[in-house]
Amino acid sequence: MSRLFYTTLLCSLLLRPAQALCQSTVSADSSAVGSYLSLAWDNDAFQLRAKNTSDRYYTNGVHIKLLSNYWRKWLTHYALLKLGAKADRRYTYQYDFGVGQEIYTPRNITVRDRPLYPNDHPYAGYLYLSWGLVTSDAVAGRRLISKLTAGVIGPLSGAAEVQQWFHLAENFKEPKGWGTQMPNDPAISYYVGYDTRIIPQFTPVVDIIGHVDGNIGMLSNYVTMGTLLRIGLFNDYFQNATGLYDPSSGQSRRRIQFYATLGTSFRAVLDNSLLQGGWFKGVDNYYALPAVELEHFLGLIDVGGVVAYKNVQLSFTQSLQTSEFKRGLDHQWGRFGLLFRCGHK
């Protein structure tokens, strides 16, 4: 059956429980105060051990996001799911607008006309804009994330130019195969995530959080389940979208935070346009992988650390993912993140 049929089925399965959570909002809700800027840089050269450094698959990503309730004025906020506030609680709502670029390459980037087999990751670039909303419920220890993303796969993403410029500037190997990259294709997706505290917080220095999410649309269709373990000194994960110091809050009052994180998750993947090509022109790429070459079940591990002082936070995460396609390799990359307050509204 077609990818459209399976996507429609997955959409109905994902949105049915989410709609049950998202009732109409009453007066007990509140918008989080303050604007924040989030910067994240992913690269497979950010390895804890130098000998594990690679230049393949997901090789670079830059993500910029402005968290501000100014975005609630946009008509797109009607497309975002939120938890319905109860009369005896005050939820915090934090809207965000983001832009990002991701770069994907095969294992050998020095070959201009690479052979089709053995199968490898095609050259692919992804450029996107996103609108999101995070609803936090500190009393019940739960959080709902919804995000609408509109982007493009292919030369319009600018991935080839960015990687070629960066490799030239740093005197790295020249990536020669971008002429075989995925053709231009739109990629519109909708993401829903739900976090909850698995067990009561029996100690203030250990927290265990459960997570389930799903993505539906033209980029990739998947469902993920996992857990997040935090150990150290931190503010309540469910107090607001950032976890940073907030003197107006009853709980987010820790000025200094430093803690380690361990995330483990399992993902079931239906399709992936960055491997198979887009919905309209994917068949035009000789190097796009057929569905039978995909690994539909993936394991992911994220190990990291966070240091924060008042309204500034630095983080580093090392990610490990099992192979996305047959005869592929496990893959590692790192992420440096910076989050800071940049406004009062």
C-alpha positions in Angstrom: 0.0 0.0 0.0 1.1 3.6 -0.5 3.0 5.8 2.0 -0.1 8.1 2.0 -2.3 5.3 3.3 0.0 4.4 6.2 0.6 8.0 7.0 -3.2 8.6 7.3 -3.5 5.6 9.5 -0.6 6.7 11.8 -2.1 10.2 11.9 -5.4 8.9 13.3 -3.7 6.7 15.9 -1.5 9.6 17.1 -4.1 12.3 17.2 -6.9 10.3 18.9 -5.3 10.2 22.4 -3.9 13.7 21.9 -7.3 15.1 21.3 -8.6 13.5 24.4 -6.0 15.4 26.4 -6.6 18.7 24.6 -9.9 20.1 25.9 -10.9 23.7 25.5 -8.9 26.1 27.6 -10.5 27.9 30.6 -9.4 31.0 32.5 -7.1 29.0 34.8 -4.3 28.9 32.2 -1.4 31.3 31.9 1.3 32.2 29.4 4.9 31.9 30.5 6.6 35.2 31.1 9.8 36.0 29.2 11.4 35.4 25.8 14.3 32.9 25.3 16.6 32.1 22.5 17.7 28.5 22.0 20.8 27.7 19.8 21.9 24.1 19.1 24.7 22.8 16.9 24.9 19.1 16.0 27.9 17.5 14.4 29.3 14.0 14.1 32.7 15.4 14.9 31.6 16.2 18.4 32.7 12.9 19.9 33.9 12.2 23.4 36.5 9.9 21.9 38.4 11.2 18.8 38.8 7.8 17.2 35.0 7.6 16.9 34.8 10.7 14.8 33.0 10.2 11.5 31.8 12.2 8.5 28.7 10.3 7.4 24.9 10.0 7.7 23.6 12.9 9.9 26.8 14.9 9.8 25.7 18.5 10.7 22.6 20.3 12.0 21.9 23.9 13.2 18.7 24.7 15.0 17.6 28.2 16.2 14.5 28.8 18.2 12.9 31.8 19.8 10.5 31.1 22.6 8.1 33.9 23.0 4.4 34.2 23.5 4.4 36.8 20.8 3.8 33.9 18.5 0.4 33.2 20.1 -0.8 36.1 18.0 -0.2 34.2 14.8 -3.1 32.3 13.3 -1.0 29.2 13.2 -1.5 28.8 17.0 -4.9 27.3 16.2 -3.1 24.4 14.6 -1.2 23.6 17.9 -2.5 21.2 20.5 -2.6 22.2 24.2 -3.6 20.7 27.4 -7.0 22.0 28.6 -6.5 23.8 32.0 -8.5 22.6 34.9 -10.3 25.0 37.3 -7.9 24.3 40.2 -4.6 24.6 38.2 -2.6 27.1 36.3 -0.8 25.7 33.3 2.1 27.5 31.5 2.1 27.9 27.8 5.2 28.7 25.8 5.1 29.3 22.1 8.2 29.1 19.8 9.3 29.8 16.3 12.3 28.0 14.9 14.5 27.6 11.8 17.0 24.9 11.1 19.1 23.0 8.6 20.3 19.4 8.6 22.9 17.8 6.3 23.2 14.1 5.5 25.9 12.3 3.5 27.1 8.8 2.6 30.1 7.2 4.3 32.6 8.2 1.6 32.2 11.9 0.5 35.3 11.9 -1.7 33.7 10.0 -4.6 31.8 12.2 -7.2 29.9 9.3 -8.9 29.5 6.7 -6.2 28.3 3.2 -7.0 24.7 2.3 -6.1 25.6 -0.8 -4.0 26.4 -1.5 -1.3 23.5 0.8 -0.2 24.5 3.9 1.6 22.8 7.1 2.9 22.0 9.4 0.0 23.2 13.0 0.0 20.3 15.0 1.4 19.7 18.5 2.9 16.7 19.6 4.9 15.8 23.3 5.6 12.7 24.1 7.7 10.6 26.5 9.7 8.6 25.4 12.7 5.9 26.7 15.0 5.5 25.0 18.4 3.8 25.1 21.7 4.8 23.5 25.1 2.1 23.1 27.8 3.4 22.4 31.3 1.4 21.1 34.2 3.6 21.2 37.3 0.9 19.8 39.6 0.3 16.6 37.7 3.9 16.4 36.4 3.1 16.3 32.7 3.9 18.2 29.5 2.5 18.3 26.0 4.5 19.4 23.0 3.1 20.1 19.6 4.9 21.4 16.5 4.0 22.2 12.9 7.0 22.1 10.5 7.2 23.3 6.9 10.5 22.7 5.0 12.2 21.5 1.9 14.5 18.7 0.9 17.0 19.1 -1.9 19.2 21.8 -3.3 17.0 24.6 -2.0 18.0 23.6 1.5 21.5 25.0 0.8 23.1 22.0 2.5 25.7 21.4 -0.3 26.9 25.0 -0.2 27.2 25.0 3.6 29.2 21.8 3.8 31.5 22.6 0.9 32.2 26.1 2.4 32.8 24.7 5.9 35.1 21.9 4.6 37.1 24.4 2.5 37.4 26.8 5.4 38.6 24.1 7.8 40.8 22.3 5.2 38.7 19.1 5.4 38.1 16.6 2.7 36.0 18.1 -0.2 32.5 16.6 -0.4 32.3 15.8 -4.1 29.0 13.9 -4.5 26.4 16.6 -3.9 25.4 16.3 -7.6 23.6 13.1 -6.6 21.5 14.6 -3.8 17.8 14.3 -3.4 15.8 16.6 -5.7 13.7 19.4 -4.3 10.6 18.3 -2.5 8.3 19.9 0.1 8.3 18.4 3.6 5.4 19.3 5.9 5.1 17.5 9.2 3.3 17.6 12.5 4.9 16.5 15.8 3.3 15.6 19.1 5.1 14.6 22.3 4.0 13.8 25.8 6.2 13.7 28.9 5.2 12.6 32.4 6.9 11.7 35.6 7.0 7.9 35.8 7.4 7.6 39.6 7.1 10.2 42.4 10.3 12.2 42.9 11.6 10.3 45.9 14.7 12.5 46.1 15.4 16.1 44.9 18.5 15.0 43.0 17.0 12.2 40.9 14.1 12.4 38.4 12.8 9.8 36.0 10.6 11.0 33.2 8.6 9.0 30.6 8.2 10.2 27.0 6.2 9.2 24.0 6.1 11.1 20.7 5.2 10.8 17.1 5.8 12.6 13.8 3.4 12.4 10.9 3.7 14.0 7.4 6.0 14.2 4.4 9.4 14.1 6.2 9.1 11.0 8.3 6.5 9.0 10.1 7.4 7.4 13.4 6.5 6.7 17.0 8.9 6.8 19.9 8.8 5.6 23.5 11.5 6.2 26.0 12.7 7.5 29.4 14.9 10.4 30.6 16.9 10.1 33.8 18.3 13.3 35.5 20.8 13.2 38.3 22.1 16.4 40.0 20.7 19.8 41.1 17.9 21.0 38.9 14.6 22.8 38.8 11.3 21.0 38.3 11.2 19.6 34.7 7.4 20.3 34.5 7.4 23.9 36.0 7.8 25.5 32.6 9.2 24.9 29.1 12.8 26.0 29.9 13.5 24.9 33.4 15.5 28.1 34.0 15.3 30.2 37.1 12.0 32.0 37.6 11.6 34.1 40.7 7.8 34.4 40.1 7.4 30.6 40.2 6.8 28.6 43.4 9.3 25.9 42.4 11.8 27.1 39.7 13.9 29.0 42.2 17.2 27.2 41.9 19.7 29.8 40.5 22.5 27.3 39.8 21.8 24.0 38.2 24.2 21.2 37.1 23.1 17.7 36.3 23.7 14.7 34.1 21.1 13.2 31.8 20.6 9.7 30.3 17.9 9.2 27.7 17.0 5.8 26.2 14.3 5.3 23.6 12.9 2.9 21.0 11.5 4.1 17.7 9.3 2.4 15.1 9.7 4.1 11.7 7.3 3.8 8.9 9.2 5.8 6.3 11.9 8.5 5.9 12.1 10.9 3.0 15.7 11.7 3.8 16.5 8.1 2.8 13.7 7.3 0.3 13.3 10.7 -1.3 10.4 13.1 -1.1 6.8 12.2 -1.9 6.8 13.8 -5.4 10.3 13.5 -6.8 11.8 10.7 -4.7 11.6 8.2 -7.5 13.8 10.5 -9.6 16.8 9.9 -7.5 18.8 6.8 -8.4 20.4 6.7 -5.0 17.2 6.8 -2.9 16.7 3.7 -0.9 13.6 1.5 -1.4 11.4 0.8 1.5 12.7 -2.8 1.9 16.2 -1.4 2.7 15.0 0.5 5.7 15.4 -0.6 9.3 11.9 0.0 10.8 13.0 -0.4 14.5 15.7 1.8 16.0 17.3 2.2 19.4 18.6 5.6 20.6 20.7 6.6 23.6 21.5 10.2 24.6 24.0 10.9 27.4 24.7 14.5 28.4 25.2 17.2 31.0 23.6 20.6 31.7 25.0 23.6 33.6 22.8 26.7 34.2 23.0 29.9 36.1 19.9 32.0 36.5 18.7 32.6 32.9 21.6 31.0 30.9 22.0 27.3 30.2 24.8 25.3 28.5 24.3 21.7 27.5 26.1 18.9 25.7 24.6 15.6 24.5 26.2 12.6 23.0 23.8 10.6 20.8 24.0 7.1 19.6 21.6 5.6 17.1 21.4 2.1 15.6 21.5 1.7 11.9 18.6 3.3 9.9 19.0 1.0 6.9 20.3 -2.5 6.0 24.1 -2.8 5.8 24.3 0.6 7.5 26.4 1.4 10.6 25.5 2.7 14.0 25.9 6.4 14.2 27.1 8.9 16.8 26.9 12.7 16.9 27.1 15.4 19.6 25.1 18.5 20.3 26.1 21.8 22.0 23.2 23.8 23.2 22.8 27.3 24.5 19.6 28.7 26.0 19.2 32.2 27.5 16.6 34.8 28.3 16.5 37.6 25.8 13.3 39.6 26.8 10.7 40.1 29.4 7.6 39.4 27.3 
